[in-house]
Amino acid sequence: MKLVRNRSKKTGLSPGTLIHIGEQRTEDVTITLFTYAGPRCEERVVTDVNELRLPEDETVTWVNVGGVHKVDVLEAFGKHFALHPLLLEDIANTDQRPKLDDYETYFFFVMKMLMTSEGGDIVVEQVSFVLGRNYVLSFQENGADVFHSVRERLRGGKGRLRQNGSDYLLYALIDAVVDRYFSVLEMLGERIESLQERVMADPRPETLKDIHALKRQLLFVRRAVWPLREAINNLSRSECALLHEPIKVFFRDVYDHVVQIVDTIETLREMVSASLDIYLSSVSYRLNAV
């Protein structure tokens, strides 16, 4: 994980120029389409952006794009859905800060998704959403299957998802990403507790490396989550007609979860700092004893 990604390739270019900033990939971009309204729900894989058609009735359309590394695909989406060039630039820039932009006829929302790799490392992936009157576009940096629970609810017709509009779909997608934060923090909490036991029992040079590794991981998590609190708060208090008043209470619930997550991150950071102090004190005590 890098705190700052290489953005020098964009130096001197005009605003709105599409250049992918992030991990270089060669695989194809996947596009899945959901259309639903009440008891009806259809799902299919799309190979060409021009195949997408937005219905004029109350049917809700969800287009999920797995991968933002192909600039030509983003340009095709921009032309097909009349998206602003600066919005497309923010999607291609995977080092974007979580934020909310209002483009009058649609919303643009960016957030970070946290996952754990097989080796136990934390993986940060950017997810971008475009909310329209009866559609939601989601762009995932690497196409991880974080929205599996939302897909299953749509397929099975469970809950309120099929009975509500695109604003509730956006809430469900954001909530699925935020729920992942809790599992990542639980894993970090268990690591920190184990680390504190090792620091108290037998501090070694390897322990110091683990402390610095945890401090770095918590720094990435804080950088990904901290700006999200303001963005969710602005979304829940927006007066735009795209967000219906009964749905705003769900966004306020997500805001409460984000505040709780931020508090937990600060607590874990204090615990790691305390572990470092204990380690240095233990080493100093042993040296004085010798």
N, C-alpha and C positions, 0 to 999 in steps of 0.2 A: 504494500500500500504506500502511495506517495501522497504527501500533504499537498504538494503543488505539482500539477501536471504541466507538461511542456506546451506552452501557448505561443511560443515564438513564431510558429508558422503562420499565425494570423497577423503578425506585425505589418502595418502599412496597408492592409486590405480594407475595402469599404465595408461599412456596417451591413449586416445581412448576408455576407459571403459565407457559404456553407463549407466548412472544413471540419471533419470529425476530429475531436480532441479526446483521446482515450486509448484504451488498449486496441492494438491493431488486430483485426479479425478478417477471415476470408470466407467463412461460411455464409450461406444464403440467409436472407432476412425472411422470417416467417410472419404471415399475416393471417389471423383468425377472425372470423366474423360471427357475432351473435346478434340475432334480431328476435325480439320477443314482445308480446303484448298479452297480458292475462294468461290464458291457458296455452297459448301458442308460443313455441320457442324453436328457432332453427339455428343450427351451427354448421359452419363449413370453413374450409381453408381456401384462401384467395391467393392467386398467383400474380394478378395484375391489379394495380390500384384502380384502374378505370372500370373494373367490374363492380366496384362499390357503388351502391345507390342508396341515398337517404330517403326513406319513405316520407310522404307528406301527411300521413295520418299520425295517430298517437303511438305508433310502434317505436320502440327504443332500439337503437343500433349501438353495438359495442364493437369497436375494431381494436384488436390488440396486436401491436407490432413488436416482434422479438428481434431486436438488433437495430442500432442507429448508425452503423459504420458505413452503410452505403448511401452516399449523398444523393444519388439519382432517385432512390426510393423516397427520400424526404422531399425532394423537389416535386415529385409526382403527387405526394400528399398535399403539398402546398398549393399546387395548381388545382387539384380536384376539390379541395375543401376551402379554397380561398384563404389560406393561412398567411399571416404576416411574415415577412422575411426574417425579422428579428426573433420571432417565435421559433422558426425553424433553426435559426442559428443557436438558440439556447438548447434545443433538443440535441443538436450535434455536439455541443460542448458539454461533455459528461462531468466537468468540474464545476457545474453550476450550483449556486447557493439555493437552498429551498426558498421558494417565493411564490407569490400569487400575482398575476397580471390580468387586468380587465381590458378586453378588446371590444367592449360594447356588445357585440353579437355572440361572443363566446369568451370563456375563461381559459387561462393557461396556468397550470399548477405544476410545480416541480418539487420533488422530495427525494430522499435517499432511502434505499432499502438495505437492511442489514441481514446478512446470512453468515453461517459458519461453514467453513470448508471441511473436507474429510480430515485434514490435519489439525483442526481446531482453531484455525485462524479466522479472523473476521473479514468478510468480503463486503465491500460497499458498492452498491449498484444504483445508478440514477434511474428514476421513473418519472416520466412526464405525462401529464393529462391535459386534454383539451375537452372542455365541457360545452356542448351546444344545446339547442332547444330540445332535441330528441336524439342526441348521439353523444358518445364519449369515445375519444381516441386515447389510447394508452401506448406509450413508447417506452420499452424496456431496453436498457443498455445491453444486456447479455441474454435476455429472454428466459430467465429462470422462472420456474413454475410456482410463483408466489401466489397467483390468483386461482389456485386449484379449488379452494373452498367456494369461491364465488361462482366458478363454472359449475360445480356440483349443485349449488343452490338453484342456478338457472335451469340446469337439466332436469332436476327433480321437482321444480316448482315449489321449493320450501321457502317459508318466511314471506317477507313483504316485497322481495325483489321484483317479481314479475308484475306486481300490482302498482308499482310506483314508476316515476319517470327517470330521466337521465341523471338528475341531481342525486337521487337515492343510490343509483349505481355508482356514481363517483364516491359517495360516502362509503359504500361497501368495499370498493377497491382500496381507498386510503386506509380504512380500518384494518384490512387484511395485511397491509404493509406495517402498520403500527403494532399489530399484535406480534409480529416477528421480533420487534424490539424487546419485548418482555423475555422471550426465550433466550435472546443473546445476553441480556443483562443477568439472567439467572445463571447462565454458564460462566460469565465473568465473576459473579459473586461467589460461586463455588471455587473457582480458581484462587480468588483472593483469600478466602478462608483457609484453603489448603496452604497457601503461601505463608500466611501469618503463623500457622502452626510450625512450619519449617523454620521460619525466622526465629521463633522462640526456642525451638528445640535444638537445632543444629545449623546455624547460618554458615553458608559456604559461598565461594565466589559464583557458583552457578545460580545461587539464590538471587544475587544482585542482578544477573542478566534477566531472570524471570521478572523481577520487579520493574526493570526498565521496559521490558516487553509489554507488560500489563499497562504501564503508564502510557505507552505509545498507542496501544489499542483503545484505551479510554479516551485519548485525545481525538482519535478518528471518530469514535462514537459521538462524543460531545459536539464535534464539528458538524456531524451529519444531522443531529437531532436539535441542537439549540435554536437555529433559525426557524425550524418548523413550527415552533410555538406561536410566533408572530403570524406566520402564513395561515395557519389553521384558525387563529383568532380573527383575522381579517375575512376569511372565508365564511365563518359562522355569523359575522355581523354585516355581511354585504347586503346592500339593498337592491341588487340586481334581480330582474324578473326571472332569470334562469334558476334561481334558488327559491323554492317555495318555503313559506314560513314553517309549516309542520316538519320539514326536513332539517331546518337549521338546528333543532335541538339535538339531532344526531351528531352534527359537526361539533357542537359544544361538548358532547360526551367524548369525542375524540380529542378535543382540546384538553379536557381534564386528564385523559390518559397520557398525553404528551407532557403535561406539567409534572405528573407523577414520575414519568420516565426521566425527565431532566433532574428532578430531585434525587432520584436513585443514582444517576450518573455522578452527581456531585458527592454523594455519600461514598460511593465506591472509590472515587479519586482521593478523598480524604483518607480512606482506609489504606490505599496503596502508599500514600505519602507517609502515613504513620508506620507502615511496615518498613519503609526505607529508613526512617529515623531509628526504629528499633534495631534494624540490621547494623547501622553505623555505631549505635551505642554498644551493641554486643561485641562488635569487632574491637572497639576502643577498650572495652572492659577486659577482653582477653589479652590485648597487648599490655595493658597496665598490670595484669596479673603475672604475665611472663616477666 
